[in-house]
């Protein structure tokens, strides 16, 4: 007796199931490339500025405790520019590899063509555009304002808070020089102190030179004034207009370094909140506002542009059109930057703004779509968004007339 066993066949995947699998695969590959590109760009920018901040700290202009704080704020500000460029490169690199390995060709054979790939990646672009919009409209201005406050605090500390022994330090905005040979670690007392103060511009030639064996720093909590207190020293006073000099001996003398708390300075246009820019009709405010709005828009347009520019033949390699794609990115972004400066200077009308740059990018994308998918397909897809004003009436022929003929 023969027993026939039914063979277990693998169930066929429908089109929707295949689309979900391909969406996940594209998201995974693009995300890996995106993270890699962002990491490399952040290392390049952060290392360059880290060296700069370290040199400022060595010169006594920035406390070492503030280096990583201001560096992190700088990275947050530059993410607005880094994220669109990183996702642009990630899409080109990923799809270039898929074209080289004929994976896109296999997907097209399964009924998943370029329009469906664009639609899949468009979901990712909308998410990143939302993220870039939050950075551009709210986070980046806050980061710029925090950097200004930290630098103002660093300037105040550079005149008073931290002193490197064996080095000359400027005080009173460059109108004085301070030097200390040694600082006791247990008591923070300074040994062998030298101070040079230049007189006002009205008192030509006037100067004061202080020297003392010991000294310390003092802060008046009521007024916020800051002093260097010198003990057991001499003061050499040069009179104005070369009228002579005086020599004084003292047991204790205080030199005012900062009259009050150092202000953070004038608020720059890039530090203002987006809400304050909306109500400001000045050219500089509107240029900054349109620039912030342009960042999330450019993120979407650059991703669609990258999908179309990444199409290559297997013989061209995965980086076949990378040079052309970089030229397109440079032309688009630098045109936005030039338009931004033109808006600030009044050379570009506010009504025109940066919208014409986005319009040119959209026209470029339409040309790429027409060349790759065909202008008939593009025209047929455009008709889907146009509803006819009336329905066409079907005309039926009379059978009796047909029979007579």
ABEGO torsion letter per residue (X at the ends): XBBBBBBBBBBBBBAAAAAAAAAAAAAAAAAAAAAAAAAAAAAAAAAAAAAAAAAAAAAGABBAAAAAAAAAAAAAAAAAAAAAAAAAAAAAAAAAAAAAAGAAAAAAAAGBBAAAAAAAAAAAAAAAAAAAAAAAAAAAAAAAAAAAAAAAAAAAAAAAABBBBGBBBBBGGGABBBBBABBBAAAGBBBGBBBBBBBBAABBGBBBBBBBABBBBBBBAAAGBBBBBBBGBBBBBBBBGGAEBBBBBBABBBBBABABBBBAEBBBAAABBAAAAAABABAAAAAAAAAAAAAAAAAAAAAAAAAAAABBBAAAEAAAAAAAAAAAAAAAAAAAAAAAAAAAAGABBAAAEAAAAAAAAAAAAAAAAAAAAEAAAAAAAAAAABBBABBBBBBBBBAAAAAAX
